[in-house]
């Protein structure tokens, strides 16, 4: 995490998940439900001190895409909502 101090609520959060490319062409990975991935990251943002509570998220965008193993992970952007 590259945050210094916790932002004041409310929050706009954007999440971009990069998942391993499946071995079979056209196959979707199991266990990659977007709603579960989002919930895990929001909980981590609270536990890590980046946001005070996930109930203060007023705008949320999330996407997932396949990527080479070296590029897998999640990109997180948290901004104070207007």
C-alpha positions, 0 to 999 in steps of 0.5 A, spaced: 500 500 500 502 506 498 497 510 502 500 515 508 494 517 512 487 515 512 482 519 507 476 522 510 469 518 508 466 517 503 470 514 498 470 512 491 473 505 489 476 502 483 478 495 482 482 492 476 483 484 477 488 481 473 487 473 473 491 468 471 490 466 463 486 459 463 490 453 460 484 451 456 482 456 451 475 459 453 475 457 460 473 461 466 477 460 472 473 457 478 473 461 485 474 468 481 467 471 483 467 478 482 463 480 488 467 475 492 474 478 490 471 485 491 469 484 498 476 481 500 479 487 497 474 492 501 475 488 507 483 489 506 483 496 505 479 497 512 484 492 516 490 496 512 488 502 515 486 505 508 479 507 509 475 507 515 469 502 513 467 499 507 460 502 508 462 509 507 464 507 499 459 510 495 462 509 488 465 502 486 467 500 479 470 493 479 473 489 473 477 482 471 481 480 466 486 475 464 493 476 464 500 473 464 502 470 471 507 476 471 502 481 471 496 478 475 494 481 482 489 487 483 490 495 482 486 499 487 484 506 487 481 510 492 479 517 492 475 521 497 468 522 494 465 529 492 
